[in-house]
Amino acid sequence: MMKFLFMLIFMIPLCFYFNMYWMVQMILLLMMFMFMNLVVNIENYCNLSYFYSCDILSYGLILLSIWICILMIMASENLYKQKYYLNFFLFNLIFLLIMLYLTFSVMNLFMFYMFFEASLIPTLMLIIGWGYQPERIQAGMYLLFYTLFVSLPLLLGIFYIFNEMNYIMIYFLKFFNFEVYLLYFSMIMAFLVKMPMYFVHLWLPKAHVEAPVSGSMILAGIMLKLGGYGLIRVMILLQELGLKYNIVWISISLVGGFYISLKCFCQVDIKSLIAYSSVAHMSMVIGGIMTMNYWGFLGSYILMIGHGLCSSGMFCLANINYERLHSRSLYINKGMMNFMPSMSLWWFLIMSSNMAAPPSLNLMGEISLINSLLSWSWLSMLMLMLISFFSAGYSLYLYSYVQHGKYYSGIYSFYTGLSREYLLLMLHWFPLNILVMKIDYVMIWF
């Protein structure tokens, strides 16, 4: 695991060379294929080096991080054309990838906390440095304060565990079980805000709307998954209290997921709609993890990876329209089928994945999560039906609104899709629907 870290660190000087934009992407691609060839033990930690290691959960999320970073470079070609602080953008991206890689691969709980928080800094830089509107500073503050406010209790919780157990290796947590109420809340809240759970989700739509396309891609693709990853890791430690109190989080998530789905129908900003749909999907993931059963963990892991690819692809589509029309309003983004008939297919494919149509990973994840939540309580069926139905509803609403209808007469210049954009969307959609072939690797990992 150390060799990949060094590979990333030695890529930093490359960012400051002249004309190295695509070279960085190619090297990341090489790293991606090297990482894919790792042999991962399904039951246990493997590829140990000092305090980095990787089990199947980390492996999938690190692969997703590298992949999304490759696609972020491809999606941000506008920065390359305008030479808009290009070197700093690449440096920021590599630094962010290093932080994510370390977050998913460290075994020490304190180091995990440190990198978990450090990944916030480059994201903030992306939003404030390359965002579009002046409100981006307020959005950055929202992101920062929501996340930092609840992460101090997490740090104190980690210190408490170290004080009690004298070690904080994630692997050894499974031998202990704490029944301390304050510890339970302090360990869980940081991850629930990061997910984000309904009630503490307000930073997310704001951050998405103000972020550039690369910022939205990494936020939707990876940042939300940090919360899920952390929850899966610490839930082992808090099993008894989890059995008593997880009903609270599951109820909030399911009702909140339904409410957010309705809220999606009220959005007029494409990016805002996609951001709210992320909250609805992640509410299912929170529910699955909180049931603390096998199906729930499997489903949440698959849906996290599926949602990472799908949501990122949707933000790319929104950005492709934004680059042409300079607006994200649904009133102006209409009748796109007339201008870009080929792009219409990609809108359809990625939207269908978003509503969990086969053969996407989202479908597999949602089936698994529905199994898990129904085995926990059959009453959750009502909310699950509504969330599933409305998720199809707002996906269709967005697709039909953007593609059909009479186009806005104020459009005075237009160009159709570029091969780079089609490749970008292909690279989102392909793994999202082809990974289903290898679902057995995911379904037997515990």
C-alpha positions in Angstrom: 0.0 0.0 0.0 2.9 2.3 0.7 4.1 2.2 -3.0 0.9 3.8 -4.2 1.2 6.5 -1.6 4.8 7.3 -2.8 3.6 7.2 -6.4 1.0 9.9 -5.6 3.5 12.0 -3.6 6.0 12.0 -6.4 3.3 13.1 -8.8 3.1 16.5 -7.0 6.2 18.1 -8.7 4.7 17.0 -12.1 1.7 19.3 -11.5 4.0 22.3 -11.7 5.7 21.4 -15.0 4.5 23.2 -18.2 1.9 21.3 -20.2 1.6 18.3 -18.0 -2.2 18.3 -17.6 -3.0 15.1 -19.5 0.2 13.5 -18.3 -1.1 13.6 -14.7 -4.3 11.9 -15.9 -2.4 9.2 -17.7 -0.2 8.4 -14.7 -3.3 8.2 -12.5 -4.8 5.8 -15.0 -1.6 3.7 -14.8 -1.9 3.8 -11.0 -5.6 2.7 -11.3 -4.6 -0.4 -13.3 -1.8 -1.2 -10.9 -4.2 -0.9 -8.0 -6.8 -3.1 -9.7 -4.2 -5.9 -9.9 -3.8 -6.1 -6.1 -4.9 -9.4 -4.7 -7.4 -8.6 -1.9 -8.3 -11.1 0.8 -12.0 -11.1 1.2 -12.2 -11.9 4.9 -9.3 -9.9 6.3 -6.9 -7.0 6.0 -4.2 -7.6 3.5 -1.4 -5.7 1.7 -0.1 -4.5 5.1 2.7 -1.9 5.2 3.5 0.0 8.4 0.0 1.2 9.3 -1.7 1.0 5.8 -3.7 -1.9 4.7 -6.7 -2.7 2.7 -9.7 -5.0 3.0 -12.4 -5.2 0.3 -14.3 -2.2 1.7 -11.2 0.1 1.5 -10.2 -1.4 -1.9 -13.5 -0.6 -3.6 -13.5 3.0 -2.2 -9.9 3.7 -3.1 -10.5 2.4 -6.6 -13.5 4.7 -6.8 -11.5 7.7 -5.6 -8.7 7.2 -8.2 -11.3 6.7 -10.9 -13.3 9.9 -10.0 -10.1 11.9 -9.9 -9.1 10.8 -13.4 -12.6 11.8 -14.6 -12.4 15.1 -12.8 -9.3 16.0 -14.8 -11.2 15.1 -18.0 -14.3 17.1 -17.0 -12.3 20.3 -16.2 -10.9 20.9 -19.7 -12.3 24.5 -19.5 -9.7 25.3 -16.9 -7.0 23.9 -19.2 -8.2 26.0 -22.1 -8.3 29.2 -20.0 -5.1 28.3 -18.1 -7.0 29.2 -15.0 -4.6 28.4 -12.1 -4.1 25.1 -13.7 -1.0 23.9 -11.8 -2.6 24.7 -8.5 -5.8 22.9 -9.6 -3.7 19.7 -10.3 -1.8 20.0 -7.1 -5.1 20.4 -5.2 -6.5 17.4 -6.9 -3.5 15.2 -6.2 -3.4 16.4 -2.5 -7.1 15.5 -2.2 -6.5 12.1 -3.7 -3.6 11.5 -1.2 -5.8 12.4 1.7 -8.7 10.1 0.5 -6.3 7.3 -0.2 -4.9 7.6 3.3 -8.3 7.9 4.9 -9.5 4.6 3.4 -6.3 2.7 4.0 -5.1 3.6 7.5 -5.7 1.2 10.3 -5.2 3.6 13.2 -8.4 5.3 14.2 -6.7 8.6 15.1 -4.9 8.7 11.7 -8.3 8.0 10.1 -9.7 11.0 11.9 -6.8 13.2 10.8 -7.0 12.4 7.1 -10.9 12.4 7.3 -10.7 16.1 8.3 -7.7 16.9 6.1 -9.7 15.9 3.0 -12.0 18.9 3.8 -9.2 21.4 3.0 -8.7 20.7 -0.7 -12.5 20.4 -1.2 -12.9 23.8 0.3 -10.1 25.2 -2.0 -12.0 23.7 -5.0 -15.2 25.3 -4.1 -13.8 28.8 -3.1 -11.1 28.9 -5.8 -12.9 27.6 -8.9 -16.6 28.0 -8.0 -18.9 30.1 -10.2 -20.9 32.5 -8.0 -20.0 34.9 -5.2 -22.0 32.8 -2.7 -19.3 30.1 -2.9 -17.6 31.5 0.2 -20.8 31.1 2.2 -21.2 27.6 0.9 -17.6 26.8 1.9 -18.3 28.1 5.4 -21.4 25.9 5.6 -19.3 22.9 4.6 -16.6 23.7 7.1 -18.6 24.5 10.1 -21.2 21.7 9.7 -18.3 19.2 9.5 -16.0 20.7 12.1 -18.7 21.2 14.7 -19.4 17.5 15.0 -16.0 16.2 14.5 -14.4 17.5 17.7 -16.6 15.1 19.7 -15.4 12.3 17.4 -11.8 13.2 18.3 -12.6 13.1 22.0 -14.4 9.7 21.5 -11.3 8.3 19.9 -9.1 9.6 22.8 -11.6 7.9 25.2 -11.3 4.6 23.4 -7.5 4.9 23.5 -7.6 5.6 27.2 -9.7 2.5 27.9 -8.2 0.0 25.5 -4.6 1.4 25.0 -4.8 0.9 21.3 -7.0 2.2 18.5 -6.3 -0.1 15.6 -9.5 -0.5 13.6 -9.1 -4.2 13.3 -9.0 -4.8 17.1 -12.2 -2.8 17.8 -14.2 -5.9 17.1 -13.0 -7.5 20.4 -14.6 -4.7 22.4 -18.0 -3.4 23.0 -18.6 0.0 24.8 -21.9 0.9 26.5 -21.3 4.6 26.9 -24.1 6.7 25.6 -22.0 9.8 25.1 -19.4 7.8 23.1 -22.1 6.4 20.9 -23.4 9.9 19.9 -20.0 11.5 19.6 -18.6 8.7 17.4 -21.7 8.6 15.1 -22.7 12.2 14.6 -19.6 13.2 12.6 -20.3 10.5 10.0 -24.0 11.3 9.9 -23.3 14.9 9.0 -20.8 13.8 6.4 -23.3 11.4 4.8 -25.4 13.7 5.1 -28.4 12.6 7.2 -31.7 14.6 6.9 -31.7 17.6 9.3 -27.9 18.0 8.9 -27.9 18.0 5.1 -28.2 21.7 4.5 -24.5 22.2 3.6 -24.7 19.7 0.8 -27.0 21.4 -1.8 -25.3 24.7 -1.2 -21.8 23.3 -1.6 -22.9 21.5 -4.8 -24.5 24.4 -6.4 -21.5 26.7 -5.8 -18.8 24.1 -6.6 -17.2 23.7 -10.1 -17.8 20.5 -11.9 -14.7 18.8 -10.4 -15.8 19.9 -6.9 -19.3 18.5 -7.4 -17.9 15.2 -8.7 -15.6 14.6 -5.8 -18.2 15.7 -3.3 -20.9 13.4 -4.6 -18.5 10.6 -5.6 -16.2 10.3 -2.6 -16.9 12.8 0.2 -20.3 11.4 1.1 -18.8 7.9 1.1 -16.3 8.9 3.9 -19.3 9.0 6.2 -20.6 5.6 5.2 -17.1 4.1 5.5 -16.6 5.6 9.0 -20.0 4.3 10.1 -19.3 0.8 9.0 -16.0 0.9 10.8 -17.2 2.2 14.2 -20.5 0.3 14.3 -18.6 -2.8 15.3 -17.6 -1.0 18.5 -21.1 0.2 19.5 -23.2 -2.9 18.9 -25.2 -3.0 22.1 -26.2 0.7 22.1 -26.8 0.4 18.3 -29.4 -2.2 18.9 -31.2 0.2 21.3 -30.9 3.5 19.5 -30.4 2.9 15.8 -34.1 3.1 15.4 -33.8 6.8 15.7 -31.4 7.2 12.8 -33.3 4.8 10.6 -36.6 6.6 11.2 -35.1 10.0 10.5 -33.3 8.7 7.4 -36.3 7.0 5.9 -38.8 9.8 6.5 -36.2 12.4 5.5 -35.4 10.5 2.3 -39.1 10.6 1.4 -39.3 14.3 2.2 -36.2 15.1 0.2 -37.5 13.1 -2.7 -40.6 15.4 -2.8 -38.3 18.4 -2.4 -36.5 17.3 -5.6 -39.7 18.1 -7.6 -39.6 21.7 -6.4 -36.1 22.4 -7.7 -35.5 24.6 -10.7 -31.7 24.4 -10.6 -30.4 21.1 -12.2 -27.4 20.9 -9.8 -29.6 21.5 -6.8 -32.0 18.7 -7.9 -29.1 16.2 -8.3 -27.6 17.2 -4.9 -31.0 16.6 -3.2 -31.3 13.2 -4.9 -27.9 12.3 -3.4 -29.3 13.0 0.1 -32.2 10.7 -0.7 -29.9 7.9 -1.8 -27.6 8.2 1.1 -30.6 8.1 3.5 -31.1 4.5 2.3 -27.4 3.8 3.0 -27.6 5.2 6.5 -30.7 3.0 7.1 -28.9 -0.1 5.8 -25.8 0.4 8.0 -27.9 1.1 11.0 -29.8 -2.1 10.8 -26.4 -3.7 11.5 -27.1 -6.8 9.5 -25.2 -8.6 6.7 -27.5 -7.4 3.9 -27.4 -3.8 5.1 -23.6 -3.6 5.1 -23.4 -5.3 1.6 -26.1 -3.0 0.2 -24.7 0.1 1.6 -21.2 -0.7 0.2 -22.6 -1.5 -3.3 -24.9 1.6 -3.3 -22.1 3.8 -2.2 -20.0 2.8 -5.1 -22.9 2.8 -7.5 -24.1 6.3 -6.3 -20.5 7.6 -6.6 -20.3 6.8 -10.3 -23.9 7.7 -11.1 -24.1 11.0 -9.2 -20.7 12.1 -10.6 -22.0 11.3 -14.1 -25.1 13.4 -13.5 -23.0 16.4 -12.4 -21.0 16.0 -15.6 -24.1 16.1 -17.7 -25.3 19.2 -15.9 -22.0 20.8 -16.5 -22.0 20.0 -20.2 -25.3 21.9 -20.5 -23.9 24.7 -18.3 -20.9 25.2 -20.5 -23.1 25.7 -23.5 -26.0 27.7 -22.0 -24.3 29.4 -19.1 -27.3 28.6 -17.0 -28.4 25.7 -14.8 -32.1 26.7 -14.7 -34.6 24.1 -15.8 -36.5 26.9 -17.6 -33.6 27.6 -19.9 -32.2 24.0 -20.2 -35.1 22.7 -22.3 -35.5 20.8 -25.6 -31.9 19.7 -25.5 -32.9 16.8 -27.8 -33.0 19.2 -30.7 -29.4 20.4 -30.1 -27.6 17.3 -28.9 -29.6 14.2 -29.9 -26.6 11.9 -29.0 -26.2 13.4 -25.6 -29.8 12.6 -25.0 -28.9 8.9 -24.9 -26.3 9.5 -22.1 -28.9 11.5 -20.2 -31.2 8.6 -20.4 -28.6 5.9 -19.5 -27.3 7.8 -16.4 -30.8 8.8 -15.3 -32.0 5.3 -15.6 -29.1 4.1 -13.4 -30.0 6.8 -10.9 -33.5 5.4 -10.6 -32.0 2.0 -10.0 -32.8 0.3 -13.3 -31.1 -2.9 -14.1 -28.2 -3.7 -14.7 -26.8 -0.9 -12.6 -25.0 -1.3 -9.2 -27.7 0.9 -7.7 -30.3 -1.7 -8.3 -28.2 -4.4 -6.6 -27.6 -2.1 -3.7 -31.2 -1.1 -3.3 -32.5 -4.6 -3.4 -29.9 -5.5 -0.7 -30.9 -2.5 1.4 -34.6 -3.2 1.1 -34.0 -6.7 2.2 -32.1 -5.5 5.2 -34.6 -2.8 6.3 -37.6 -5.2 5.8 -35.9 -7.9 7.9 -35.4 -5.2 10.6 -39.0 -4.0 10.5 -41.7 -4.5 8.0 -43.1 -1.0 8.8 -40.1 0.4 6.9 -41.8 -1.0 3.7 -44.0 2.1 3.4 -41.2 4.6 3.3 -39.1 2.4 1.1 -41.9 2.1 -1.4 -42.3 5.9 -1.5 -38.6 6.6 -1.7 -38.1 4.1 -4.6 -41.2 5.4 -6.4 -40.3 9.1 -6.1 -36.6 8.5 -7.0 -37.9 7.2 -10.3 -40.2 10.2 -10.4 -37.6 12.9 -10.0 -35.2 11.2 -12.4 -37.9 11.1 -15.1 -38.9 14.7 -14.2 -35.3 15.9 -14.7 -34.8 13.9 -17.9 -38.1 14.9 -19.6 -37.8 18.5 -18.6 -34.2 18.9 -19.9 -34.6 16.8 -23.1 -38.1 17.6 -24.3 -40.2 20.7 -24.9 -39.6 23.9 -26.8 -36.1 25.2 -26.5 -35.4 28.6 -25.1 -35.3 31.2 -27.9 -32.5 33.2 -26.3 -29.9 30.6 -27.2 -27.8 32.3 -29.8 -24.8 30.0 -30.2 -24.4 26.4 -29.6 -22.1 23.4 -30.3 -22.8 19.8 -30.0 -21.1 17.2 -27.8 -17.3 16.7 -27.9 -15.7 13.2 -28.1 -14.1 14.0 -24.7 -17.5 14.5 -23.1 -18.9 11.3 -24.6 -15.8 9.4 -23.3 -16.3 11.0 -19.9 -19.9 9.8 -19.7 -19.0 6.4 -21.0 -16.3 6.0 -18.3 -19.0 6.8 -15.7 -21.7 4.5 -17.1 -19.5 1.5 -18.1 -18.2 0.5 -14.6 -21.5 1.4 -13.1 -23.3 -1.3 -15.2 -20.5 -3.8 -15.9 -19.4 -4.2 -12.3 -22.7 -6.1 -11.7 -21.0 -9.0 -13.5 -18.6 -9.3 -10.7 -21.0 -8.7 -7.9 -19.9 -12.0 -6.2 -16.7 -10.3 -5.0 -18.8 -7.7 -3.1 -21.5 -10.0 -1.8 -19.3 -12.4 0.1 -16.8 -10.0 1.8 -17.8 -10.1 5.5 
